[in-house]
Amino acid sequence: MSRVVDAVRSFWRAMHLLVTSSIRVAPWQAVLCLAETSGVILQLLQPLCLAWFVAGAVAHDTSLMALAAGAFVAQIAVGRALIWLGMNARAGQLERVSYAFDARIAEITASVPTIEHLDDPHYLDQLQIMREERGSLGLAVNTLLNSLSGMAGVVGVIALAATADWRMLLVAVAGVPGVLVGPLLARWQGRAEAAGAERGRLAAHLMQVGGSPAGAGEIRVFGLADPLRSRLAAATRAWWAPKVGLAVRESAVNIAVQVIFYGAAGAVLAFLVRDAIGGPVSVAELTLALLLVGRLQGVSGSLRGIIHDVAAMTRTAGRFLWLVDETARIRAAHAGWDTPPATLRDELVLDRVTYRYPRHERPALEDVSLTLPAGRVIALVGENGAGKTTLVNLITGMLTPTSGAIRIDGVDLASLDPAGWRSRLAGAFQDHVRFEFHLRETVGIGDLPARDDESAVRRAIQAGAAEAVLTSIPRGLDTQLGVTWPGGVDLSGGQWQRLAIARGMMRGTPLIRILDEPTAALDAATEHELFDRYTQAARAGRDAGTITILVTHRFSTVAAADHVVVLDRGRVIEQGTHTELITRGGHYSELYELQARGYR
C-alpha cells in the first residue's frame, strides 16, 4: 500500500512541477497550447459527418448530404487551424521550458557546497541518465500536452462508438489488454535505463579518452587504439543490451495484443454486417462502426502510449526532483551561517576526524587529531593514497567529516557559512584548471574583486614565480591563452602550473593557503625558488594568522616548514619539525633518506 501511495505522490509532484514550470516560463504560451486539444476534439466529428453523408446518399436526402459535407469541411478547417496554433505554441513552449530546466539543473549542481556527491556512484548514475535524456524535461511538458490531447481523443472515440452500436464497446474492451501492459512496459523501460547507466558512463568516458588531445600521445605510444576500441565496443554493447532486450519484449507484447484486438473486431463487425443486411442496423450506423474500428484500435495504442509517456515523464521529472531533494539535503547538512573570522588568532584543530568516501568500506582518514597554530607553515607528507588531499578537502570544507570535528579558533567549521569560509582561503593544486582566458583574467580570478587590478595581478605573478611566462608571450597580460582561440598561444604544462600558482597567490592574507603538490610539473630549481617565495608570503601573512599548508612528495622543500605531519594509510603516524623527525629515525627519516639517494 505504501508503494502505491509513494507512486501517486511522485506522480502528482511530477505533474505539479511540469505544469507550474510551463505556466511560470510563459503563461500565455501555455494557454495557447490547449488549442491543439480543442482541434483534436473537433477532428473526432469526421466519422460522424461521413456517416451522415452516406445516410443522406442512401436516402437521396441532398439537404442532409449538404449539411454533412459543410460540417465536414468546417471541422477540418477549424480543427487544423486550432492544431496549427497549438503545435506552434507547443514548439515555443518546449524550447523555453527546456532552457529553463537546463539552466536550473546547472544552477543546482553548481550550488552544491561540497564535492562528496561527485564520488557517489549512485549520484553519477542518475546524472548520466539525465545527460542521456538531455532536454527530456522540456519534452516532458510536451508529453503532458500530448497526453491531454490523446485522452480527449480517447474519450471522444469511445463516445462515438457507443452511439454507433453498443457492441462496438466490446471492440473497445478488446483493446484493454494493450492498455494493461502499459505499466509493465514502463517498468521494463525504467529497469533498462538503470541497467545501462553505468555502462553508458564507461562508454562516454572511453569516448572522451579516445577523442581528447590529452590522451592522444599515450594512446599512440602504448598502442592503445585497438584495445580502447574493443573496450568501447563492449561497453556500448553492454549499454544497449538492456534496450535491445526491451525492444524485443515490447514487439512480442504488441503482436499479442494486436491479435486479440483484431480477432474481437472481426467478430463484432461480422454480426453488424449480418444485422445491416437483416435491417436492425442502419447504413449510417454500420458506416460509422467501420470507420471507428481503426480509431478504436488507436484508442488502445493511445492509452498505452499515454501510460508509457506519463510513466517516462514521471521518471524524468522524478530524477529532477531527486536532484533538487538531494541538493537540499546536502545544503541542509552544510547550513552554517556564521561569518568566518577576519584573522586567525589561535589555531585550527582537527579533533578525531574520520572520513569515508561514499560506498567505501575503508576510511580514507581515520581518527586524525591535529593542531595547526595560526601563522605557521605546515607540511603534509606521505606516499600516494596516504590521505593528504582528503585532509585538505576536509579543511577547505569540500568534504564533511564522517565523524569528529574541525574547529577554527574554537568555532566548529560546520557552523560557518561554506561560501564565506572558502572566500577566506587561497590555494594552488596539482589538478589545476587551464582557464583559456586572457592571462590577466586567468590569474586575476584567484580574487574576483581584484581581477582587473593590474598591480595585484603582477604581484601574484611575481609571488608565483611566473614572470618568465609573462615575458615569453606576445601581448603580456592581454595575451589570449589556448591555441583553439583566435590569436591564442599555447603554454607548456609547467607554464600553466606557474599561472595556477600565481592565481593561488592573488589573495594576499587568506586564513589558510593550500599548496597541494603545486610544483609537480616544475624542475627542482624552480620548485626551490617557489618555496622560498611561499615562505616569504607565509611570513607576510603571519599578522593575519595565515596557516600555509604544503602538500608535497619532495622532501627537499619540507625543511622550510615550521611543522611536518606524516600520514600513512589515513592516519597520522609522526609529526614535528624536520630536524626532530630526522633525529627520531622513523618513517619520515626513511622516506627522506630514500629520496636523498636519488640526488647523490
PAVEXVO-169618 format. One record per residue (C-alpha): residue number from 1; residue in one letter; x, y, z. Coordinates in nm, 3 decimals. Layout:
residues N
NUM; A; X; Y; Z
...
END
This chain:
residues 600
1; M; 0.000; 0.000; 0.000
2; S; 0.281; 0.240; 0.089
3; R; 0.438; 0.174; -0.250
4; V; 0.115; 0.278; -0.424
5; V; 0.091; 0.592; -0.208
6; D; 0.454; 0.680; -0.292
7; A; 0.385; 0.626; -0.663
8; V; 0.077; 0.852; -0.653
9; R; 0.269; 1.116; -0.458
10; S; 0.555; 1.102; -0.709
11; F; 0.309; 1.134; -0.998
12; W; 0.140; 1.444; -0.856
13; R; 0.473; 1.602; -0.765
14; A; 0.586; 1.548; -1.124
15; M; 0.262; 1.692; -1.265
16; H; 0.282; 1.993; -1.036
17; L; 0.644; 2.054; -1.135
18; L; 0.575; 2.037; -1.509
19; V; 0.253; 2.240; -1.510
20; T; 0.379; 2.516; -1.281
21; S; 0.711; 2.534; -1.468
22; S; 0.530; 2.569; -1.801
23; I; 0.299; 2.841; -1.670
24; R; 0.580; 3.026; -1.493
25; V; 0.807; 3.030; -1.800
26; A; 0.543; 3.152; -2.048
27; P; 0.183; 3.171; -1.919
28; W; 0.011; 3.283; -2.241
29; Q; 0.205; 3.029; -2.444
30; A; 0.087; 2.758; -2.205
31; V; -0.277; 2.861; -2.259
32; L; -0.239; 2.860; -2.638
33; C; -0.101; 2.506; -2.622
34; L; -0.453; 2.389; -2.525
35; A; -0.579; 2.492; -2.871
36; E; -0.434; 2.167; -3.005
37; T; -0.655; 1.964; -2.771
38; S; -0.960; 2.157; -2.896
39; G; -0.859; 2.080; -3.255
40; V; -0.827; 1.708; -3.176
41; I; -1.178; 1.705; -3.029
42; L; -1.317; 1.872; -3.343
43; Q; -1.149; 1.614; -3.567
44; L; -1.343; 1.341; -3.387
45; L; -1.654; 1.460; -3.575
46; Q; -1.514; 1.340; -3.910
47; P; -1.653; 0.983; -3.894
48; L; -1.992; 1.116; -3.778
49; C; -2.007; 1.364; -4.068
50; L; -1.916; 1.088; -4.316
51; A; -2.182; 0.861; -4.170
52; W; -2.445; 1.134; -4.211
53; F; -2.329; 1.190; -4.569
54; V; -2.361; 0.817; -4.654
55; A; -2.705; 0.804; -4.487
56; G; -2.818; 1.108; -4.690
57; A; -2.689; 0.949; -5.012
58; V; -2.874; 0.625; -4.946
59; A; -3.194; 0.817; -4.861
60; H; -3.146; 1.060; -5.154
61; D; -3.159; 1.345; -4.899
62; T; -2.950; 1.621; -5.058
63; S; -3.002; 1.863; -4.771
64; L; -2.857; 1.610; -4.522
65; M; -2.567; 1.545; -4.762
66; A; -2.501; 1.919; -4.794
67; L; -2.518; 1.969; -4.417
68; A; -2.281; 1.675; -4.359
69; A; -2.035; 1.798; -4.625
70; G; -2.040; 2.153; -4.485
71; A; -1.985; 2.029; -4.131
72; F; -1.703; 1.801; -4.255
73; V; -1.521; 2.086; -4.428
74; A; -1.578; 2.327; -4.140
75; Q; -1.447; 2.094; -3.873
76; I; -1.140; 2.018; -4.087
77; A; -1.065; 2.388; -4.137
78; V; -1.125; 2.496; -3.778
79; G; -0.966; 2.181; -3.631
80; R; -0.650; 2.219; -3.836
81; A; -0.626; 2.589; -3.752
82; L; -0.653; 2.511; -3.381
83; I; -0.399; 2.227; -3.409
84; W; -0.159; 2.450; -3.602
85; L; -0.193; 2.722; -3.339
86; G; -0.145; 2.476; -3.053
87; M; 0.153; 2.300; -3.215
88; N; 0.333; 2.628; -3.278
89; A; 0.270; 2.735; -2.921
90; R; 0.391; 2.396; -2.800
91; A; 0.712; 2.421; -3.003
92; G; 0.789; 2.759; -2.849
93; Q; 0.698; 2.633; -2.505
94; L; 0.923; 2.327; -2.550
95; E; 1.223; 2.549; -2.622
96; R; 1.153; 2.784; -2.333
97; V; 1.087; 2.510; -2.077
98; S; 1.389; 2.302; -2.190
99; Y; 1.616; 2.602; -2.147
100; A; 1.465; 2.682; -1.808
101; F; 1.522; 2.325; -1.683
102; D; 1.877; 2.309; -1.825
103; A; 1.960; 2.636; -1.652
104; R; 1.802; 2.514; -1.329
105; I; 1.998; 2.185; -1.337
106; A; 2.322; 2.375; -1.393
107; E; 2.235; 2.610; -1.107
108; I; 2.150; 2.321; -0.872
109; T; 2.463; 2.117; -0.943
110; A; 2.685; 2.425; -0.919
111; S; 2.534; 2.529; -0.585
112; V; 2.621; 2.206; -0.403
113; P; 2.858; 2.328; -0.128
114; T; 3.074; 2.011; -0.121
115; I; 3.221; 1.767; -0.373
116; E; 3.119; 1.445; -0.195
117; H; 2.840; 1.378; -0.445
118; L; 3.099; 1.358; -0.724
119; D; 3.239; 1.044; -0.557
120; D; 2.896; 0.879; -0.518
121; P; 2.829; 0.617; -0.792
122; H; 2.450; 0.641; -0.742
123; Y; 2.455; 1.017; -0.792
124; L; 2.675; 0.981; -1.101
125; D; 2.446; 0.713; -1.247
126; Q; 2.143; 0.940; -1.203
127; L; 2.333; 1.226; -1.363
128; Q; 2.432; 1.000; -1.653
129; I; 2.068; 0.910; -1.720
130; M; 1.976; 1.278; -1.713
131; R; 2.254; 1.350; -1.963
132; E; 2.125; 1.075; -2.192
133; E; 1.776; 1.222; -2.163
134; R; 1.905; 1.574; -2.227
135; G; 1.617; 1.807; -2.289
136; S; 1.370; 1.544; -2.171
137; L; 1.232; 1.772; -1.902
138; G; 1.125; 2.017; -2.169
139; L; 0.986; 1.725; -2.367
140; A; 0.802; 1.612; -2.054
141; V; 0.583; 1.922; -2.077
142; N; 0.534; 1.840; -2.444
143; T; 0.442; 1.484; -2.343
144; L; 0.191; 1.614; -2.091
145; L; 0.017; 1.820; -2.360
146; N; 0.022; 1.522; -2.598
147; S; -0.131; 1.307; -2.325
148; L; -0.406; 1.563; -2.269
149; S; -0.489; 1.570; -2.641
150; G; -0.469; 1.190; -2.653
151; M; -0.713; 1.150; -2.364
152; A; -0.957; 1.390; -2.530
153; G; -0.939; 1.176; -2.843
154; V; -0.988; 0.851; -2.648
155; V; -1.300; 0.976; -2.470
156; G; -1.445; 1.112; -2.793
157; V; -1.389; 0.791; -2.993
158; I; -1.546; 0.571; -2.724
159; A; -1.848; 0.803; -2.707
160; L; -1.892; 0.784; -3.085
161; A; -1.857; 0.405; -3.076
162; A; -2.139; 0.382; -2.822
163; T; -2.367; 0.590; -3.049
164; A; -2.295; 0.361; -3.348
165; D; -2.380; 0.031; -3.174
166; W; -2.332; -0.092; -2.819
167; R; -2.139; -0.392; -2.949
168; M; -1.861; -0.158; -3.061
169; L; -1.784; -0.116; -2.692
170; L; -1.679; -0.483; -2.700
171; V; -1.418; -0.386; -2.958
172; A; -1.302; -0.114; -2.719
173; V; -1.284; -0.371; -2.439
174; A; -1.069; -0.593; -2.664
175; G; -0.809; -0.319; -2.651
176; V; -0.788; -0.336; -2.271
177; P; -0.502; -0.595; -2.271
178; G; -0.298; -0.348; -2.473
179; V; -0.365; -0.085; -2.210
180; L; -0.287; -0.316; -1.918
181; V; 0.059; -0.397; -2.048
182; G; 0.146; -0.025; -2.046
183; P; 0.265; -0.013; -1.683
184; L; 0.459; -0.337; -1.738
185; L; 0.638; -0.189; -2.040
186; A; 0.707; 0.129; -1.841
187; R; 0.869; -0.075; -1.562
188; W; 1.075; -0.265; -1.817
189; Q; 1.196; 0.064; -1.965
190; G; 1.290; 0.204; -1.623
191; R; 1.491; -0.110; -1.545
192; A; 1.660; -0.096; -1.886
193; E; 1.764; 0.267; -1.825
194; A; 1.905; 0.183; -1.481
195; A; 2.081; -0.131; -1.607
196; G; 2.262; 0.060; -1.881
197; A; 2.356; 0.373; -1.683
198; E; 2.694; 0.255; -1.553
199; R; 2.800; 0.109; -1.888
200; G; 2.684; 0.431; -2.052
201; R; 2.915; 0.627; -1.823
202; L; 3.201; 0.392; -1.916
203; A; 3.132; 0.432; -2.288
204; A; 3.122; 0.811; -2.251
205; H; 3.449; 0.803; -2.056
206; L; 3.621; 0.589; -2.320
207; M; 3.494; 0.818; -2.595
208; Q; 3.636; 1.117; -2.406
209; V; 3.971; 0.946; -2.352
210; G; 3.995; 0.837; -2.715
211; G; 3.889; 1.171; -2.859
212; S; 4.071; 1.417; -2.633
213; P; 4.407; 1.570; -2.729
214; A; 4.539; 1.500; -2.378
215; G; 4.528; 1.124; -2.433
216; A; 4.645; 1.119; -2.795
217; G; 5.015; 1.074; -2.714
218; E; 4.976; 0.782; -2.471
219; I; 4.725; 0.608; -2.695
220; R; 4.972; 0.611; -2.984
221; V; 5.287; 0.536; -2.784
222; F; 5.136; 0.242; -2.598
223; G; 4.936; 0.117; -2.895
224; L; 4.607; 0.151; -2.710
225; A; 4.383; 0.236; -3.005
226; D; 4.263; -0.121; -3.072
227; P; 4.219; -0.218; -2.705
228; L; 4.028; 0.105; -2.641
229; R; 3.807; 0.043; -2.944
230; S; 3.739; -0.310; -2.820
231; R; 3.650; -0.189; -2.471
232; L; 3.436; 0.088; -2.615
233; A; 3.253; -0.160; -2.837
234; A; 3.199; -0.395; -2.541
235; A; 3.079; -0.111; -2.319
236; T; 2.846; 0.016; -2.591
237; R; 2.701; -0.331; -2.646
238; A; 2.650; -0.370; -2.272
239; W; 2.494; -0.022; -2.263
240; W; 2.248; -0.104; -2.541
241; A; 2.183; -0.468; -2.447
242; P; 1.904; -0.384; -2.197
243; K; 1.743; -0.153; -2.453
244; V; 1.761; -0.414; -2.728
245; G; 1.610; -0.673; -2.493
246; L; 1.337; -0.424; -2.409
247; A; 1.259; -0.371; -2.779
248; V; 1.228; -0.749; -2.837
249; R; 0.990; -0.793; -2.542
250; E; 0.786; -0.489; -2.650
251; S; 0.750; -0.634; -3.003
252; A; 0.626; -0.969; -2.869
253; V; 0.370; -0.797; -2.645
254; N; 0.250; -0.573; -2.930
255; I; 0.190; -0.872; -3.160
256; A; -0.012; -1.050; -2.890
257; V; -0.240; -0.755; -2.814
258; Q; -0.297; -0.688; -3.186
259; V; -0.412; -1.048; -3.241
260; I; -0.660; -1.017; -2.953
261; F; -0.798; -0.684; -3.073
262; Y; -0.846; -0.766; -3.441
263; G; -0.994; -1.106; -3.358
264; A; -1.263; -0.939; -3.146
265; A; -1.315; -0.658; -3.400
266; G; -1.365; -0.908; -3.683
267; A; -1.628; -1.100; -3.487
268; V; -1.824; -0.783; -3.391
269; L; -1.818; -0.648; -3.750
270; A; -1.946; -0.980; -3.882
271; F; -2.250; -0.952; -3.653
272; L; -2.305; -0.587; -3.756
273; V; -2.295; -0.673; -4.128
274; R; -2.544; -0.953; -4.072
275; D; -2.780; -0.717; -3.887
276; A; -2.736; -0.447; -4.152
277; I; -2.847; -0.695; -4.418
278; G; -3.141; -0.801; -4.199
279; G; -3.241; -0.444; -4.116
280; P; -3.187; -0.378; -3.742
281; V; -2.864; -0.182; -3.809
282; S; -2.882; 0.123; -4.036
283; V; -2.635; 0.203; -4.311
284; A; -2.519; 0.513; -4.117
285; E; -2.455; 0.306; -3.804
286; L; -2.262; 0.038; -4.000
287; T; -2.059; 0.307; -4.180
288; L; -1.974; 0.478; -3.851
289; A; -1.878; 0.141; -3.696
290; L; -1.648; 0.056; -3.987
291; L; -1.483; 0.398; -3.970
292; L; -1.431; 0.365; -3.596
293; V; -1.257; 0.024; -3.595
294; G; -0.922; 0.176; -3.678
295; R; -0.975; 0.454; -3.429
296; L; -1.072; 0.210; -3.156
297; Q; -0.754; 0.020; -3.226
298; G; -0.580; 0.355; -3.189
299; V; -0.756; 0.405; -2.855
300; S; -0.574; 0.106; -2.711
301; G; -0.244; 0.227; -2.851
302; S; -0.316; 0.582; -2.737
303; L; -0.396; 0.477; -2.382
304; R; -0.091; 0.255; -2.366
305; G; 0.121; 0.533; -2.513
306; I; -0.021; 0.779; -2.261
307; I; 0.056; 0.542; -1.974
308; H; 0.404; 0.482; -2.112
309; D; 0.469; 0.852; -2.171
310; V; 0.329; 0.958; -1.836
311; A; 0.544; 0.695; -1.663
312; A; 0.853; 0.813; -1.853
313; M; 0.759; 1.174; -1.782
314; T; 0.716; 1.093; -1.412
315; R; 1.056; 0.919; -1.404
316; T; 1.222; 1.212; -1.577
317; A; 1.062; 1.470; -1.351
318; G; 1.130; 1.239; -1.057
319; R; 1.503; 1.240; -1.131
320; F; 1.498; 1.619; -1.140
321; L; 1.306; 1.629; -0.812
322; W; 1.553; 1.377; -0.667
323; L; 1.834; 1.612; -0.769
324; V; 1.652; 1.901; -0.601
325; D; 1.590; 1.696; -0.285
326; E; 1.947; 1.561; -0.274
327; T; 2.089; 1.909; -0.316
328; A; 1.855; 2.038; -0.044
329; R; 1.972; 1.754; 0.183
330; I; 2.338; 1.837; 0.123
331; R; 2.277; 2.209; 0.170
332; A; 2.084; 2.142; 0.492
333; A; 2.382; 1.944; 0.619
334; H; 2.601; 2.248; 0.547
335; A; 2.366; 2.516; 0.667
336; G; 2.621; 2.711; 0.867
337; W; 2.562; 3.083; 0.857
338; D; 2.826; 3.226; 1.090
339; T; 3.079; 3.465; 0.937
340; P; 3.439; 3.336; 0.932
341; P; 3.689; 3.535; 1.144
342; A; 3.883; 3.817; 0.979
343; T; 4.207; 3.674; 1.119
344; L; 4.315; 3.357; 1.292
345; R; 4.425; 3.425; 1.649
346; D; 4.500; 3.080; 1.785
347; E; 4.474; 2.761; 1.582
348; L; 4.289; 2.524; 1.355
349; V; 4.214; 2.194; 1.529
350; L; 4.113; 1.857; 1.386
351; D; 3.954; 1.654; 1.664
352; R; 3.943; 1.277; 1.598
353; V; 3.841; 1.333; 1.235
354; T; 3.743; 1.033; 1.023
355; Y; 3.626; 1.041; 0.661
356; R; 3.489; 0.758; 0.447
357; Y; 3.406; 0.814; 0.080
358; P; 3.052; 0.714; -0.032
359; R; 3.008; 0.336; -0.063
360; H; 3.366; 0.270; 0.050
361; E; 3.427; 0.034; 0.341
362; R; 3.773; 0.156; 0.440
363; P; 3.803; 0.516; 0.561
364; A; 4.038; 0.746; 0.372
365; L; 4.123; 0.921; 0.700
366; E; 4.079; 0.765; 1.043
367; D; 4.085; 0.926; 1.387
368; V; 4.308; 1.218; 1.284
369; S; 4.381; 1.474; 1.557
370; L; 4.598; 1.775; 1.471
371; T; 4.662; 2.125; 1.596
372; L; 4.775; 2.376; 1.332
373; P; 4.885; 2.701; 1.503
374; A; 4.799; 3.033; 1.338
375; G; 5.073; 3.188; 1.126
376; R; 5.264; 2.862; 1.079
377; V; 5.379; 2.674; 0.770
378; I; 5.262; 2.312; 0.787
379; A; 5.393; 2.040; 0.554
380; L; 5.183; 1.730; 0.486
381; V; 5.392; 1.440; 0.359
382; G; 5.323; 1.077; 0.282
383; E; 5.307; 0.831; 0.000
384; N; 5.028; 0.821; -0.260
385; G; 4.697; 0.728; -0.101
386; A; 4.807; 0.836; 0.245
387; G; 4.511; 1.078; 0.273
388; K; 4.681; 1.415; 0.219
389; T; 4.436; 1.553; -0.038
390; T; 4.140; 1.419; 0.159
391; L; 4.266; 1.608; 0.463
392; V; 4.300; 1.926; 0.256
393; N; 3.945; 1.885; 0.121
394; L; 3.813; 1.847; 0.474
395; I; 3.988; 2.165; 0.588
396; T; 3.853; 2.361; 0.289
397; G; 3.501; 2.230; 0.358
398; M; 3.479; 2.041; 0.027
399; L; 3.420; 1.724; 0.228
400; T; 3.239; 1.677; 0.559
401; P; 3.390; 1.456; 0.830
402; T; 3.214; 1.124; 0.875
403; S; 3.291; 1.172; 1.243
404; G; 3.488; 1.416; 1.453
405; A; 3.507; 1.793; 1.418
406; I; 3.721; 2.071; 1.273
407; R; 3.740; 2.392; 1.477
408; I; 3.879; 2.734; 1.387
409; D; 3.969; 2.936; 1.696
410; G; 3.728; 2.715; 1.887
411; V; 3.439; 2.755; 1.637
412; D; 3.311; 2.443; 1.461
413; L; 3.373; 2.464; 1.087
414; A; 3.023; 2.318; 1.031
415; S; 2.870; 2.634; 1.181
416; L; 3.042; 2.866; 0.930
417; D; 2.887; 2.976; 0.603
418; P; 3.057; 2.748; 0.343
419; A; 3.087; 3.018; 0.075
420; G; 3.213; 3.268; 0.331
421; W; 3.472; 3.021; 0.460
422; R; 3.606; 2.943; 0.115
423; S; 3.623; 3.315; 0.035
424; R; 3.887; 3.333; 0.308
425; L; 4.100; 3.055; 0.155
426; A; 4.355; 3.050; -0.125
427; G; 4.539; 2.772; -0.297
428; A; 4.719; 2.610; -0.586
429; F; 4.657; 2.249; -0.676
430; Q; 4.819; 1.976; -0.879
431; D; 4.498; 1.914; -1.075
432; H; 4.454; 2.278; -1.166
433; V; 4.220; 2.415; -1.432
434; R; 4.362; 2.556; -1.752
435; F; 4.145; 2.866; -1.786
436; E; 4.183; 2.969; -2.150
437; F; 4.117; 3.338; -2.090
438; H; 4.338; 3.641; -2.131
439; L; 4.635; 3.594; -1.900
440; R; 4.527; 3.889; -1.684
441; E; 4.195; 3.715; -1.610
442; T; 4.344; 3.365; -1.584
443; V; 4.548; 3.486; -1.286
444; G; 4.310; 3.756; -1.160
445; I; 4.013; 3.526; -1.096
446; G; 4.203; 3.396; -0.794
447; D; 4.049; 3.702; -0.623
448; L; 3.742; 3.810; -0.821
449; P; 3.706; 4.161; -0.672
450; A; 4.067; 4.236; -0.775
451; R; 4.078; 4.054; -1.108
452; D; 4.106; 4.381; -1.305
453; D; 4.366; 4.527; -1.070
454; E; 4.683; 4.509; -1.279
455; S; 4.916; 4.577; -0.987
456; A; 4.755; 4.294; -0.783
457; V; 4.784; 4.057; -1.079
458; R; 5.150; 4.144; -1.129
459; R; 5.223; 4.093; -0.758
460; A; 5.060; 3.748; -0.775
461; I; 5.263; 3.659; -1.084
462; Q; 5.582; 3.758; -0.902
463; A; 5.482; 3.563; -0.589
464; G; 5.409; 3.260; -0.807
465; A; 5.743; 3.285; -0.995
466; A; 5.554; 3.323; -1.323
467; E; 5.740; 3.628; -1.458
468; A; 5.907; 3.409; -1.722
469; V; 5.563; 3.314; -1.856
470; L; 5.464; 3.679; -1.883
471; T; 5.778; 3.778; -2.074
472; S; 5.760; 3.480; -2.314
473; I; 5.422; 3.564; -2.467
474; P; 5.349; 3.831; -2.727
475; R; 5.096; 4.065; -2.562
476; G; 5.173; 4.029; -2.193
477; L; 4.870; 4.035; -1.966
478; D; 4.639; 4.080; -2.267
479; T; 4.752; 3.757; -2.437
480; Q; 4.475; 3.510; -2.517
481; L; 4.570; 3.166; -2.386
482; G; 4.483; 2.847; -2.576
483; V; 4.554; 2.781; -2.944
484; T; 4.190; 2.697; -3.015
485; W; 4.102; 3.069; -2.986
486; P; 4.185; 3.340; -3.242
487; G; 4.531; 3.476; -3.169
488; G; 4.571; 3.238; -2.876
489; V; 4.903; 3.092; -2.764
490; D; 4.976; 2.754; -2.610
491; L; 5.171; 2.702; -2.291
492; S; 5.372; 2.412; -2.157
493; G; 5.249; 2.214; -1.860
494; G; 5.497; 2.390; -1.633
495; Q; 5.383; 2.733; -1.755
496; W; 5.018; 2.650; -1.692
497; Q; 5.116; 2.534; -1.344
498; R; 5.300; 2.859; -1.271
499; L; 4.989; 3.055; -1.366
500; A; 4.780; 2.832; -1.138
501; I; 5.025; 2.905; -0.855
502; A; 5.006; 3.279; -0.929
503; R; 4.626; 3.254; -0.921
504; G; 4.655; 3.097; -0.575
505; M; 4.864; 3.395; -0.460
506; M; 4.604; 3.660; -0.557
507; R; 4.450; 3.668; -0.210
508; G; 4.719; 3.834; -0.005
509; T; 4.617; 3.742; 0.352
510; P; 4.382; 3.441; 0.349
511; L; 4.315; 3.246; 0.666
512; I; 4.457; 2.933; 0.504
513; R; 4.668; 2.896; 0.192
514; I; 4.673; 2.545; 0.042
515; L; 4.959; 2.440; -0.184
516; D; 4.868; 2.084; -0.286
517; E; 5.150; 1.939; -0.499
518; P; 5.165; 2.270; -0.688
519; T; 5.511; 2.210; -0.837
520; A; 5.472; 1.860; -0.980
521; A; 5.541; 1.981; -1.335
522; L; 5.836; 2.201; -1.239
523; D; 6.207; 2.130; -1.214
524; A; 6.382; 2.115; -0.876
525; A; 6.547; 2.459; -0.910
526; T; 6.219; 2.634; -0.992
527; E; 6.048; 2.446; -0.712
528; H; 6.311; 2.566; -0.464
529; E; 6.263; 2.925; -0.581
530; L; 5.888; 2.892; -0.544
531; F; 5.906; 2.754; -0.193
532; D; 6.129; 3.044; -0.094
533; R; 5.855; 3.276; -0.217
534; Y; 5.588; 3.069; -0.036
535; T; 5.787; 3.115; 0.281
536; Q; 5.803; 3.490; 0.222
537; A; 5.428; 3.501; 0.163
538; A; 5.371; 3.294; 0.476
539; R; 5.578; 3.533; 0.684
540; A; 5.389; 3.828; 0.536
541; G; 5.064; 3.664; 0.639
542; R; 5.165; 3.584; 0.998
543; D; 5.000; 3.901; 1.129
544; A; 4.668; 3.779; 0.984
545; G; 4.734; 3.432; 1.128
546; T; 4.754; 3.271; 0.781
547; I; 4.822; 2.899; 0.801
548; T; 5.017; 2.778; 0.497
549; I; 4.970; 2.408; 0.421
550; L; 5.223; 2.248; 0.185
551; V; 5.142; 1.908; 0.036
552; T; 5.444; 1.764; -0.140
553; H; 5.636; 1.448; -0.223
554; R; 5.967; 1.634; -0.249
555; F; 6.133; 1.635; 0.092
556; S; 6.393; 1.890; -0.009
557; T; 6.131; 2.163; 0.032
558; V; 5.984; 2.036; 0.360
559; A; 6.270; 2.163; 0.574
560; A; 6.137; 2.521; 0.541
561; A; 5.812; 2.425; 0.717
562; D; 5.753; 2.504; 1.082
563; H; 5.581; 2.172; 1.140
564; V; 5.571; 1.844; 0.945
565; V; 5.280; 1.598; 0.957
566; V; 5.344; 1.246; 0.824
567; L; 5.041; 1.050; 0.700
568; D; 5.026; 0.681; 0.619
569; R; 4.710; 0.490; 0.518
570; G; 4.483; 0.760; 0.652
571; R; 4.649; 0.801; 0.991
572; V; 4.895; 1.048; 1.138
573; I; 5.199; 0.843; 1.230
574; E; 5.451; 1.121; 1.302
575; Q; 5.467; 1.497; 1.345
576; G; 5.726; 1.752; 1.447
577; T; 5.990; 1.974; 1.289
578; H; 6.207; 1.847; 1.006
579; T; 6.508; 1.821; 1.239
580; E; 6.310; 1.637; 1.508
581; L; 6.175; 1.382; 1.262
582; I; 6.517; 1.318; 1.106
583; T; 6.667; 1.271; 1.453
584; R; 6.387; 1.036; 1.553
585; G; 6.479; 0.798; 1.268
586; G; 6.122; 0.691; 1.194
587; H; 5.913; 0.665; 0.877
588; Y; 5.980; 1.025; 0.773
589; S; 6.354; 0.977; 0.810
590; E; 6.339; 0.662; 0.595
591; L; 6.144; 0.837; 0.318
592; Y; 6.379; 1.136; 0.329
593; E; 6.685; 0.913; 0.301
594; L; 6.535; 0.713; 0.010
595; Q; 6.467; 1.033; -0.184
596; A; 6.804; 1.186; -0.097
597; R; 6.984; 0.886; -0.250
598; G; 6.838; 0.972; -0.588
599; Y; 7.021; 1.306; -0.588
600; R; 7.361; 1.168; -0.485
END
